[in-house]
Amino acid sequence: MNLNVDKAYVDWIKNLKHKTASAYLYGLIRSCEYTGKTPTNLINEARIILIE
């Protein structure tokens, strides 16, 4: 999975310090692999759930 092409990931990662980004990246990759979704898909899904 190439996260560098996902706009949500790129926008998010550039605002984090290197150590923080490294720690969060592991969880994000695992979540994306488990669900089969991109970070953008996960964000959009969360927004829909919050609206309902």
Beta strands, then each sheet from edge to edge (+ up, - down):
end
